[in-house]
């Protein structure tokens, strides 16, 4: 396992815009560049893009393919508890399989996740139905770009390639990829054990990893609501809703506020059914 990891970089670390951020996303260890390159080549050469799943969480453009699950089928992508085995896709990716085995972790699920350009995963929580055991989500960015960012705890975080990252997905978060190319990550959900604790003993962020988002002012809010109302009035209701959903990526909003703005938009135009639908969506996506 030692040959997988690079020596820690002598670089500035930070607590982030708030200590909350480090608890939600952090670098764990740097990886050997050649290893990342080989895993990237295997992922890009995969014979499938995967399956579009969890459609209620996204704008479109989110594809996943399972590498370890409970059926062996890479197109079976609904995450669940248990002891997974390799899928037929992982069988074609020997370097990636060796990397996962070398970590020595207790896996729950492993997948490749692709987010296309101009795509969003809306603010949400994961693991709401999986709370009886400690678990963590590990990311290995294989292909990324500066516009591909995670938003959580009022900050925008670029998960750069070359490192193994930890995400706490039970906290509210969202992801966007504005310009492309596609963002392609290896994602492993793992259970808490001694091997995980040893791997995660030094969570950190570098100064360039995270940017604190500005607070939305009354003028900002008025401008966004005006734009959304104009679009809805012209019949472009989905575009109006997405104007408000994307506010989560531009401002440090209180949890669920983007969904509240959509409910307000629909209530103001007398669309009570739509307002109620988005209130239910908020409760579902942000369920604890």
N, C-alpha and C positions, 0 to 999 in steps of 0.2 A: 504493500500500500504506500510505502514511503516514496516510491518513484513517481507517484501520481501528483504529488503536491510540490509546488514551487516554494522556494524559501520566502518567508514573509518580506514584503517590500518595506523599505525604510521610507515611509511616507506619512504625511500628516493624517491623523485620525480625528474624528469629531464625535460629539454626542448627538449631532443633528440639530434641526430646528427645535426639537424638544426631546427629552429623554424617552418619551413615548415612542418616537420613531424607531429608535434602536431596538426596542422590544418587538416591533412589527416587521422590520426588514433589516438585514445585516449581511455583510460579507462574513464568511466563516474561514475559508482557506483559499489561497491561490492555487491554480492548477497548472501543470506543465503545459506549455504552449503546444508542443507536438501532440499531446494527448487530446487537447481540445480540437486541434485541426483534424485529427483522425476521426473523432466522434462527429465533427461537423460534416465531414465527407460522407460518413455512413448515413447520417440523417438526411442530407440533401439527395443522396442516392436511393432513398427508400422508395419502394414501388408504389406507395400509396400516400396521399396527402392526409388520409384519415377520414374522420366523420365530423360533420357539424352537429354539435350537441349543446345542451344547455342554452337553447335559443333565447330564453327569457332574460339571459344575462348580457346580451350582446347586440351590437348593431348589425352583425354579420361579419364573416371573414375569420371566425375562430374555428380552427380545425384541430382535432386531437387524434392520435393513433397510439394505442396501448402497446407498451413493451413488456409489462408484467401485469397480469390480471388473473381472473379466476376461470376463464374459459379458453385461453390460448388464442382467441380471435382478436387481432389488432383493431378491428372495427367495433368491438365491445368496449365502450368508453365511459360507462356510468360507474363512478367510483363507489367502492364499498369496502367494508372491513373484511379481514381474513388474511390468509397466507397465499400470496399470488405465486404463479409460476410464469416462466417466459412465454411470450406469444410467438407466433410464427415469424413476426417481424423482428423481434430481438434475436431470433436464431440466425438472421441474416446480418447481424451487426456485432461481430465478435469483439471489437475493441470496446464498444459501449457495454456489452455484457461483462467483459472483464473488469471494466471500471466499476460497475455496480457491485459485482461480487467482491472486489477489493475493498469496498467501503465497509463491508461487514455489518451492515445495518439490518434492522428488522423492517422489511418493506411492507407497506399496505397496498401501494399501487404505483406504477411507473408509466409515463407516457411521453410522447413528443407532442408539443403544443405549438401551433403556428397561428400567428395573428397577422393578417394581411394589412397592406397599406390602407389608410383611410378607415380603419376599423377601431372599435371600442368594445371593451368589456365594462358594462356599467357598474356603478358602485354596488357592492354586494358583500356578503359574508359567505364563507364555506364552513363545512363541518357542523352546521347547525344540528343535524340529526346524528352526529357522531361525537358524542361528548363523554362517553364512558371511559375512554382511554386517552392518555397524553399522546399527541401526534404533532408532527411538524412537516412543513413542505419545503423541499430543497429544489433550487433552480440551478441549472447549468446553462447559461446563455450560450448558444452556438452561433446564431446569426442575429444581429441587432443593429440598431442605428440610434443616433441621439434623440430622435423624436419618439422612440419606443420607450415609454416610461410607465412606471407603477405610481399611482397616487394613493397615499394613505397618510393619516395623522397630519393633514395639512401641508404635506410636502410632496414634491415630484421627485421620484428616484429613478435614475437610469441604472438598470442592472447590467453592468458592463460584462463583456465576454472575458474569459480567463480566470474566473473565480467560481467557487461554489457558494451560493447564497441561501439564506434562510428567510422564509416568509411565514408570518403567523396569519393564516387566512381566515381564522375565526374573527378577526377584526375587519372593519369595513375597509374596502380597497377597490380600486378599479385600474384598468390598463388601457392605454391607447397606443396606436402606431399611426402617425400622421402621414409621413412622407414615404415610408418604405425604405429599403426592401422589407420583405416579410420578416417578422420577429419569430425566431425558432428557438425554443427552449426545451431542454430535457428536464422534466419535472418528476420528482420522486416524493411521494407521501410516505413517511416513515413513523414508526412508533418510538416513543421515548425509551431508551435503554442506555446502558453504560457506553456502548459504542457511539451512540449519538451524542451523549454528553461529552465524550472525549473529542469528537469532531467539532463540537460547537462551543468549546471552552473559551474562545476569544472572539465573540461577535464584535464587529466594528464597521464603521463607514469612513470613507475617505472624503476629504473636503469637497471634491468635485462630484460626489455621488448624488447629493440631494440638494434641492432648492426649495426653500420655504415659499409657499404660495401666498399671495396677498389676500387680505380680508376683503370681502365684497362690500363696497360702499353702497349707500342709498342710490347714488347716481348710476352705479354699475347695475344694480338690480332693476332700476327703472328702465334703463336702456335695453336690458335683456328681455324684460317682460313686454316692452313695446314691440321689439322685433318679433318675438314669438306670437304676440297677438296679431300683428300684421300678416304673418305667414298663415296662421290659422284662419284669419278672415278671408284669405285668398283661396282657402281649401287645402293648403299644404300642412295638414295637421301633424303628420309624422315629423316633418322638418321642423315645425314649431316645437314639438316635444324634444327633439334632439338638440335644438339650440339650448334648452334648459338643462338637459342631461349633461351636455358638454361643459356646463359651468363648473361641474365638480373637478374638472381638470385644470381650470383656470384660477380658481379661488379656493381659499381655505374655508370651506363651508362646514357648518355643523352637520353631523350625521343625518342623512336623509333629506337635507334641505332641497336638493335638486328635485326630488320627487314631490316635495311640498309645493314648489313653484309650479310644477305641471298641474297638480291638483288645483291650485289657485287659478291658473290659466283657464282650465276647463270650467271651473265654477263661475268664473267671470263671464264666460260665453254661454252659460246656461246648460252646459253639457254635463249634467250631474252624473250620468252613467259612466262617462269617461273619467270624471274626477274620482268616483268610487273605485273604478278599475285600477287607477294608479295608486290609490291608497292601499289597496290589497297587494299590488305589486311591491310597493315599499315594504310592507310588513313581511312579505315572502322573501324578498331579496336580502333584507337586513335582519332576518330572524336570528335570534341568539341561541 
